[in-house]
Amino acid sequence: MSGYMKALRYVTWLTQLGLSVAVPLVGFILLGVWLRDSRGWGGWTVPVGIGLGLLGAAGGLYNSFKTLNRMLKQDEDKPRPGTNRHE
């Protein structure tokens, strides 16, 4: 894989990392605020939304780092062109 494509691959991963952490957090907080304001469920919905958002963000972070680890392992396993591997 060329250097440009490799860099593009990591930039794409970084964008996905940001989305997989931010979207669950913001989404659950907004859901908690919406349930409080429009449905009258009480003030407890916002802290629950924050908690669920943090759990979702942590899950997204974990999965993103697992993917990064797999990508780095694939790059290590491929022999570099022009190298002599004495095994």
Order of alpha helices (4+ residues) and beta strands (2+ residues): alpha-alpha
